[in-house]
């Protein structure tokens, strides 16, 4: 697929000349003459790189950059300006711009900068992928009977090249199972394209999944390759297929049956050859009874069903998982590796784990940050993981900080209780907790350390 570039400039001559030159160089180019128009194009097309003029009427480049980075932080933005100053460059860089290029523009400099931005984006995506695999690296570790059975199913299913439906609760590692199957399959050297079914709106399903031609609708300023076409000869991963609406299910079913797609605005069918792996946290047979899921789609997908067990059904694996996470965090933070005492393991083994392996990982990360000792012991385990659950974790007027005379000490004690509750409410996920508290992740990390 060609890398895509959005040119945003109110000078029509610059837009035209840059468009022609970049198209000749093999880029897929779209254009906008204002910040508002640029945001609309980005919302529909999500270009790889944006060339953004800094001086424009209405919403200027800096304001446009803020909006782009707010909602599309992974898009690389190169500022182009005829009034380059150190102050402007510093401000743009702080807001997330990749680079700044001054007018008059050198096409060689522009192409070099675009290629550098594309390489940087690729590295970012690889890093995100590796971070996302962190849960996956350990989710099916273990020697319990159910974990061994799961691994056996994966080994049998992977080379079969047939369609698979993976069922299991949230946080059990369904995505890892899907990726492992792809990596062990004959299609391993071909792309694995993942689709978050819950995230695609009905009105965008055809454009997202099948692609569109330039001019197919008002905002289609460039051709877009859809998910199915990107996955051709590889695997398409339909994550949480049970969250897809009935109308979207019908469109997907047609493509799965025919193995052909047609881009929106196109006039010819395109043959595809994809393996389908779908996941769901729902009981699809019950969803069929309720009329919320198509029976024909279920049988189409459910050629090989794989059930991923919840953590409470493989609790023997918990000590191994906890130690694996602690080792990972020690490497990640370049710190001494901590251990979990048998008494702490005993408490954790009697908890129900509604968030499964993901919840365990989040808790271990929290404890690795907060506990200064080398060994995490029974008294370090939060109250919410003991008999009595979350209700024991909420402070009341009898909470210890209410009895302190020093405002400074009381505030510190309150902050500790407040953060503890917010972590519990957000399954000990540091990123989600920081977002809920409206603070930065790094700030929350520092706060947790200072209060521990």
N, C-alpha and C positions, 0 to 999 in steps of 0.2 A: 504494500500500500504506500502511495506517495505521501511524504511528509506535508502537512498542511500549514500554511502561513496566512494570518489575517493582517492586512495592511490598514492602519487607521490614521488618516490624515485628511485635513480639510482642503488641501491643495490638490486639485484634480489632476494636474500635470504629473505630480509626484506619484500619485496613486496609479495612474495609467502606465507610466514608464517602469515603475517597480513591478507592477503586475506582469507586464510583458516580459521583463528580464527574468523574473523568478519563475514564471511559467516555462520559459525556454530552458531554464536550468533544471526542470523536472519537479518543481514544487506545485502542490495544489493550492491555488491562491483564492482567497476571498477578500472583500474590501468593505470598508465603512468610512464615512466622512465625518462622523462625530462619535463621542464617547457613548451616547445612548444607543446609537445604531450598532456599535461594536459589541456592547453587552448583549444585545438581541442575537447577533450572529454567534457569539460565544455560547449562549444558552442553547442554540439549536445545533451548532456544528462542532463545538469544542476543538478548536485548532490546536496544533502542537506548539506553535510560536506566534506571538503577536508583536508586530512592529508598530509602535505607538508614538505618534507625534505628541509633544508635550504642550505645545501652544495651540489650542483649539477654542473656538467660541463655545459658550455654554459650559458643559462639563469638560474641564481641561484634562491633560494627560495624567497628572498626579491623582486627581479624583477618580479617573477611569481606572488607573492602576490599583488604587485602593479597593474598588469594587471587584475587579478581576480577582485579586488575591484573596478577597474575603470569601468569595463563593467558588473560585477555581484555583486553589493555591498551587496546583501542579502545572498550570500553563506557564510557560516561560515568556516573559515580556521584555522586549528590547526597546528602550526609549530612543526615539530619533528626534533631534532638535537642532535648530539653527542658532540657538542661544545657550549653548552648553556652558554651564558654570559648575564649579566645584560644589557649591551649595546644592544645586539641582541634582547633580550626580549622587551626592551623599544622601539626599532625601529620597530619591528614587530607589537607591540600593537598599536603604533601610526599610522601604515599603515592599521590597521583594523583587525589584527589577533585576534581570540577569545582567544587563549591560547597557551602556549608553553610546550611541553613535551620532556624531555631529554631521549636519548638513554643511556644504554639499556632499551628498552621499556617494561613497565609492562602492560600486557593485561588488568588488572583490572583498571589501571589508564587511559589507552586509552579508554576503554568502558565508564568509568565515564565521561571523558572529552567530548566524542562524544555525550552522552546523555545530558550533560549540554548545549552543543552547539545546539543540536536539540531543547531543551526547550527554549533557548534564541531566536532561529529563529522563533519558534512558537509564542512567545510573541511579537517579532518584527512584524510578519505578522498580529497578532491580532491588534496591535497598528496602523499599516498601514490601516487595514480594518476600524478601528474606525475613523481614520482621513479622509479616503475616504468617510465615511458616513456623514461627516460634512455638505457637500452640501445637501446630501440626507435628513438629519434630518429636513430641513426647506423647501426643494424645493416644496413640495405640501402643505405647510402651507398656510392658507388664507381662506377668506370667500367669495371670488368672485364667481360668478355663474359658470364660467368655471372650477375653482378649485374644487368646490363642485361636479360638474359633473364628473370630473376626478376621484375623490375619490369614487364616486358611481360605476363607471366602474370597478375600482380595486376591490371593495368589491364583485361585481357580478362575475367577471372573475376568481378571485383567487381560489375558491373552485371547479371550473368546471373541472380542470385537463386537459384542452385542450390547444392547441398551440396558442400562442399570438404574434402579431406583433405590436410593440410600435413605433410610428412615432413622430418625433418632431425635432426641431432645436437643434444645439449644445448648451449645457449648460442649458437645460430646466429641467433636472432631470429624463431622461429616465431610467438611471440605477437604481435610487431609486424606480421607479415604478416597474421595474422588480424584485428587491429584496423584495419589499413589497408584491408583488403577491406570490412570493415563500414562504415568511414567513407566509402568510395567507392560504397557500394551504395545502392539506393533505400530501404533501412531505416535510413539513417544517423541520422535524427532519433528513432529508436526505441531501446530499451535493448539494450546488449550485456552479457549475463550470462555471466560466466566460471565454469567448474566445474573444480576440480582433481580429476580422476578418481581419482588415487592416494590422495587424502586422505579420501575418503568410505568409511566402513566399510559392509560389506554390509547389516548390520542397520539402517542409517540411510538407505539409498539411496532408499527410497520416500518417507520423510518429507522428506529434503533436496530431492529432485528433483520430487516431485509435491505436497508439502505435506501437512498433516493438519488435521483438525477438532479443536476443543476437546473433550477427553474421549476422544479416539481411543485413548489408552493412558494409563498411570498418570501420566506426567510431562507429558502434553499439556494444560497448564492454559490455553492460549490457541490460537486458530487460527493456523496458519502457512502462508504462501504459498510454494510450492515454486519451484525455479529455472525450470522450464519455463513456469509461469504468469507469473513475473516477466518472462520473455523474450518474452511474447506480442507478435506483430507485429514483433519485433526479431530478434536473433541470439543463439543459445546457443553458447557457445564451450567445447567439451569438450577440455580440455587434457590431453595424454598419455592418450588413450583406450586405448592398449595396456596401461596399468596397471590397468584396470578388470577385476574378476573376471568369470568366465563367467556367474554367476547375475545380476550387475548388468547385464551386457551384454544379457541376454535381456529384462530389464525395460525397458531403454532402447530396444531394438529395437522392442518392441511399441508404445511411444509414438510412435516415429518413423514407424512404418508407419500407425498409426491417426490420428495428429495429435490425440489426445485423452488427457487424464489424468483420474485420479480421486484426490482427496485421501484419505489414510488416514483411515478413519472416515467418509468421505463416501458418499453414496448416488446421486450423479449425475455423469455424465461431463462434463468441461469441454473444449470444443474449443479448440485452440491453433493458431497459425500462426507457426511459427518457421523461420528459416534456421539450418542446422547447419554449423558450422565445427569440425573436429576436428584435433588435432595428435598426432603420435607421434614418438618417437625410436627406435622399433623397426621392424623389417621385418615388417609384419603378415602378409605372405604366408607367411613362415617360421613366424610364431606360429600361423597357421592349421594348417600342417603338423604342428606340435607339439601341436595341440589346445588351445592357450591363447587363441585368439581365434576368434570366430564368423565363418564365411565370409559368411553372409547380411548381417551387420552391416557387414563390410568393403565389400561391393559397394553397400550402401545409402549408405555415407559417401563412397565413392571415385568420385563422379560427375566431379569435376574434381580430379585430383591435382596438387599443387604441391610440388616438391622445393626445399628451401632449402639452398644449397651450404655446406659447411664453409669456415672461413676459409682453410685450406691450399689450397683450390681456387680462391680468389679473392685470393691473397696480394698481387696488385697494388694492392688496396684498402687494405692495411695502413697505408701512410703517411698517407693521407687520414683513416682512422679514428683513428689515434693523435693527429693534430693536432686533430681534432674533439673528442676527449675532453679534451685539454689545454686547449682553449678553454673547454669546459664547466666544468672544474674551476676555472679562473681566475675565471670569472664567479661560480661557486658560492661560492668562498672569498674573493672580492674581492682577489685577488692578481695579481701580474704573470704574464702568460701565458708558459709555457715552451715550448721547442722540442725536437725530437729530431734529433740529428745524423744525417747519412747513414750513418756507420759503425754507429751504434746500430740504425738501420733495417735495415741489412744483416744484423746478427746476428738481429734479430727475424724477418726474412723467411725465415730458414733453420730456424726452429723449427716443430714440427708442429702446435701449438695444439689440443690435445685438448679444451680448454674453449671454443674458438672465440672469438667476439667478446666474450663475457662475460669470459673469461680475459684477453683483451687489455685490456679496460676496467679490470679489477681491477689489473693490473700497472701501467698508466699512472697510475691513482690513487695507487698505492703510491709510484711514482717521483716523482710531482708533490709528494707530501708529504715524502719522504725526501731528495731531492736539492736542495741549497741553491742550486746554480748555475742560470743562466737556460737553459742548454742541457744536455739529458740526453745524455751521450756513451756510447761503447762500454764504457768501464770501469764505468759505472753499471748496466749490465744484469746481473741476478743470474746466478750460475753455472748455475742450473738451466735457463736459456734458451740455454745454449751447448752445443756438442758435449760429451757426457758426462752431461748431464742432472742429475737430482736427486741421484744418488750423490755428485757433486762438492760438493754443498752441505752435507753433513753433517760436523760437526767431529769430530775424533778426538783421541787423546791428543797428537797433534802439532799440534793447532790453535794458532794464535798466542796465545790467551789462556792456554794452559797454560804458556807460557814467560815470562809476566809475573810479576814479584815482588810488585808492588803489588796487594793484594786489591781495592782500589777500582777500579783500571784493569781487572783481570781480570774482575771482576763486570760492569763496563760492556761489555767485549768479549763476554763470555758472553751477556749479555742481547741484544746485537745479533744474535749468531749464532742464539740461540734464537728470537727473533722472526722472523728471516729464514726459518728452517726452517718455523715454524708458518704463515707466510704462503704459502710454497710448497705445503705440505700442504693448504691451504684455498684454492688457486687465486687467491691474492693478494686474496681477499675480506676486507676489513677487519672487517666485521660477523661473518662466520663465524669468523675468527681470534680475535676478542675473545671470542666465545662459547666456543670451544675452550679458550682460555687462562683462562676464568672471570674475565675482567676487563671493564670497561666499554669501549665503543667510543671514547669521548672520552679515556679513560686511555691506550688503545693509541695513538691519534693523537699524544698529547703525548709518549709514550714514544718513538715512532718519530722524532719531530722532535728530541727531546733527544739521541738516539743518532746522528743523521745528521751 
